[in-house]
Amino acid sequence: MPQTAIDLDHLTRQTGGDHELERELLALFAQQCVRHLRTIHQAADARARMDAAHTLQGAARAIGAWQVADAAAAIERQLADADPRRTEAAMDTLALAAAEARAAITRYDSAA
């Protein structure tokens, strides 16, 4: 079943229907995506990369960005296994999921 980039029903439950809070959380998440993706891709320290993936996973689950959360969890596992080929594939999946989530946030914000 196709999944949307952001589960707005979940987000609405999390915010109690406060649309202003939803916009704030989505904007914050979009910023977190950029920061954590940069760390995941560029940090020399594997622990820092794993921590960024774990943090991004939690932030994604909080707003209902399930694909980002699943992809971040996969990155965390792949970094722990230290398999460069699988890590690169997982990073591509995460980058795509994050781009889709950020595009959904932009559409949500422009519709408000």
Summary of the structure (lengths in Angstrom):
residues: 112
radius of gyration: 14.0
end to end distance: 27.2
largest distance: 42.9
contacts: 343
relative contact order: 0.17
helix: 84%
strand: 0%
